[in-house]
Amino acid sequence: MNRRCFLQSIAAVAAVPAFAAESPWKLNYMLASSMCGSLPLAEILPEVKKTGATAIELWPKKHGTQREEMDAMGHDKFAAMLKEHGVGFGGTTRYDLGPFKLTEEIAIVRKFGGSFIVTGGKGEYKVPAEQLKANVKDFVEKMKPHAALAAENGVEIGIENHVNNLIDTPDSLHWLADFTRDIAGIGIALAPAHLPQEPALLAAMVRHIGEKLTLFYAWERGLGFSKVMPKEEELQQMPGRGPLDYKPIVAALKEIQFTGPTEIFMHPTPRGIPIMPTVAETTAEIVRAKNHLDAIVASL
């Protein structure tokens, strides 16, 4: 055996264990602090790993208070708390700041090793389709310097589709994905609850967004989230409780090999309260939803 053949055979043998040890695809869970309402971080952080998440995302008022609490306690103390509980920092949701005022937030997210900031689009949306497309393109142009700053800091600005927003309809999401395809630092936080509850459409949306998917909310509309209703009805926003079939959607996430954060999510009414009466019950409900999604992953 000559030297070249010998080296090739060694390389082939070495590659086998690495291939065999490759981990199967899975969803990577993150906990949105708003799921715990306005509970303090001291109560929430010990629960993060119990939910199956590896990191936390902080929300400000009115959905939570943890983003403000982080500043109030001091960043060093917050970092120490994360370390104490073995919890990573994912990022923040900042609808309050909007997409054009994120400079300071980008620096803070970077400071804690986070990777994203979720916010909404900005522009006129009650317009004909062609004008809406032009408005989405204009928004993306305005976002370029902000996206560049985010990318320089290892952060991605995830634009969420949201009712009464420039990015609301399936078409506007398609255009946003297309116009940002080659722009680093900006992506899409996909919220199925704000879209038609059609599994095939949602799966197609995942495929079209592809690598521009910053974050996926495992969240369906259920019976809605804009008025007070019995808890068992409100919880139909959660995977496995509402009617939405997640299998085609999860299959699409697997197809694009999405490894970003997945947040099991819902909105309680009023905002700012935990999704369940206690933190233990909140954790248990998130775990139930996680088990539902993991069973789908295992079936693929």
N, C-alpha and C positions, 0 to 999 in steps of 0.2 A: 504493500500500500504506500503510495507516495504521500508527501506531506500535505498536499492540497486535499486529497481524499480523506486523509486522517482527520484533518481539521473540520472538514464538512461533516464527517460522521460524528465527531464529538459535538459539534453544534446541533446536529439533529437530535442526538440523545438528550442534550441539555434542554432542548426546547420542549420535549415531551412532558416533563413534570410541570412546567409552567402552564402549558395548555390544559393539562389535566386538572390543575389546581384553580383554573379560572372560575371565579365566583359567578353563580347565576344572576341574571338581572333581577333587580328588586326596586321597590319604591323607597326613596330616602326621605324619611319623615322629619318635619320641623314643627315645633309648637308655636302657634300664634298666641301671643300673650293675651290678646283680646278674648280668647276662649275662656279666660279666667276673670273677665270683667276688670274691676278695679282692685283686685286682690294685690297685696304687696309682693314684690319679687322674692322676699324671704319665704313666702308660702308657695310660690309658683315654681321656683328653680328646683326644689327637691322632687317635683312631680315630672319634670321634663323627660327623664329617662324612663320613668314608669309608663309614659304614654307610648314608648317606642321611638321617640324622637331623639336626635343627637344634638340638637341646637334649638335656640329660641329666637323668635322675631319679636321685636318690641313695637307696641302700638301706643299712640298718644290718645288723649281725650278726643272724642267722647266714647270711643270704643274700649279704651283701657287707660291706664295712668302710668304704665311702666316706663314709657319713654321719658316722661317728665321725672319720674322717680330716679332713673339712672343719673340724670343731671343733678338732682337735688342731693343724692347721697355722695356724689363724687365718682369720677370714672375709675379711680384706683380701687375704691371699695367694690364697685360693680365687677371689675375684672377679677378681684379676689373671690367674689361670690361665685362667679362662673367657674373658676378653677376649683373651688371647694367642692362643687357639685359635679364636676366633670362635664360641664355643658358648654357647647360651642355657641358662638354668636353668629346668627345668619344675616340679620339686617334689620331694617325698619320699614314701616308703612308711614308715609308722610303726605297724605292727601291735603293736610292743612298747609303745607308749604307749596304744593303744586310742582309741576315739572321744571320750572325755570328758576327756582330758588333753593337748590340743593347743594350748593358749594360747601357749606359748613357741614351738612349732614354726610356728604361723601367722605370728608376727612374723619368724621367720628366713626362711621361704619368701617373705614379702613383701619382705624386705630384698634378696633376690637377684632379684626380679622374677618369681618363680615363680607358678604359678596353681593348684596343687592339692596336696593331701595325701591319700594312699590309706591307708585303715585298714579294719577290719572292723566288723560290727555287734555288738551286745551284748544278750543276753537269752536266755531259755529257748527252745529250738527243738525239743526232743523232746516235742512236745505235739500234740494234735489240731489240724486245720486252722483252725478258728474261733479257738482260743486263740492259734495262731501269728499269725494276722492281727491280733489284739488286741495281741500282744506287739510286732509290727512297728510298729503305730501308737503304742504307748507309747514305743518307742525313738525314733521320730521326734519325739515331744513333748519328750523329754529332750534331744534334739539341737538344739532350736531356739535356745537361747542360744549354743551353740557355732557353729552355722551362721551366726547373725547376726554374730558376731565375725569369722568367716572372710570373710563377704561384705563387711564394712566394710573389710577389708584386701585385697580383690580376689582372695581365695583361695576355692577350692571344696573341700570335704571329700568325696572320692569313696569311697563305701562299696562294697567289693568283695564279690561273691558268693563264698563260700568254704565248703568242706566243714566240717562240725562247727561251724557258725556260725548265728546267727539268720537271716542272709541267705544262703541256700544253694539253695533250690528255685526253680524258675520262678515258682511262686505268690508266694513271699516277695519276689522281685524285682519282680513286678507290683505288689504292694502298696506296696513301698518307693517305686517310681516314682509311684504314685497319691498317696500321702500326702505326698510332698515336692514335688509339682507346682508349688505356688505359694510354695515356701520357697527363698529365695536362699541360697547358700553351702553347699549340700549336693546331691550328685548320686550317680551310680553309676559305679563302675569295673567294666566288664563283662568277666568272665573265662569264655569259652566252655569252657575245659578242665574247669571245675567243674560243668558242666551236661550234660544229655543231648546226645549228639553227633548231633543231628538238624538239618540245615541250615535246614529250614523253620521249626522251632521257634526257633532262634537268630535267624533273620532277623525273625521276628515279635516277638521280645524286643527287638531293636534298635528296631523301629518303635514299640513301646509305650513304651520308655524315652524315645525322642525327645530333646528338648532337655535332659533330665536326664542324658544320657550325658557323664560327665566324662572318661573315658579308655577306650579299647578295646584289649584285649590280643589280638593276633593269635596265638592260642595254643590248641592243641587237646590232647585227652587222649592221643591216640596209644596207646601201650602202657603208659601210666602214668608216674608220676614219684615213686614211693614206695619203690623198691628199686633196687639196682645192676643194670644190664643192659648188654649190649654197646652201644657208642656209636651204631651205626646204628639200633638199636631205640629208644634214648633220644631220638634226634633226630626221631622221628616226632611229637613235640609241635610241631614247626616247620611253618609253612605250606609246602605243596608236598611234604612228605615223608610226612605222615600221610594217612589216608583222608578227612579232612573236606573237603567241597566248600565253598570259601569264596565262590563266586560269588553265591549268594542272600544271603549275609551282607553282602558288600561292596555289592551292589545296594541293600540296605536302608540301609546307611550313606550311600550316595549319595542315596537318597530323602529321608532326613532332613537331608541336607547337613551331615553331621558334619565339623567342621573342627578338633576337638580332637585331642589326641595319640593316636597309634596306636603301641603298643609291640609289636614282634616279640619273642616271649617263650617261655621254657621254664624248667623247673627241672632242674638237674643233680642227680645223687646221687653223693656227699654234697653238701649245700648248701655254698656258699662256695667252690666251684671254678668256673673258667670253663667255658662250655658246650663249648669245644674246647680242646685242649692248649695252644695259644698264642693271643696276642691277635690276630695276623694271621689265623689260622684262624677265630677267633670272628667277626671282622669279615666274612670271606668267607662264612661260613654265614648271617649276618644279611643280607648283600647278596643271596645266592641266594634267601632267603625274600622279601625285598623285591621282587625281580624277578618272582617268582611272583605276588605281590599286584598289582603294577603292571600286569602283563599282563591280569589280570582287570579292573582299572579301565579299561584301554584297550579292552577288549572290550564294555563296557557301552554 
